């Protein structure tokens, strides 16, 4: 079912400052870029550390997804883990059969499986060890261009 970790997303107050700390202290992320995403109102630094994509996510609005998370918990930290799966429908069926509820994607306003730039995704309402869980079935070559809105 789960094939690997697609990415780990950290809620941060300042994506640029957090990226600078990763570069200075851990000697990673020197190839990273910081990008603003209008739809989700998020500024994100994307970097690779040990073969795993890290996303340093800053809300551009005070009531944004990552800002709320920081305020609720009193500080920055690991927000969610995205697991790659071979079959998203199978992963969601298993999770729901074992009591999981699907969560609405705040950016898309869609609950359950939906298209995303890199693959089909879905979020669980349920948390594991206090972390949000995202599943992603990465597109096969040529598949993304057949998806509207991606």
Secondary structure, 3 states (H helix, E strand, C coil): CEEEEEEEEEECCCHHHHHHHHHHHHCCCCCCEEEEECCCCEEEEEEEECCEEEEEEEECCCCCHHHHHHHHHCCCEEEEEEEEECCHHHHHHHHHHCCCCEEEECCCCEECCEECCCEEEEEEEEEECCEEEEEEEECCCCCHHHCCCC
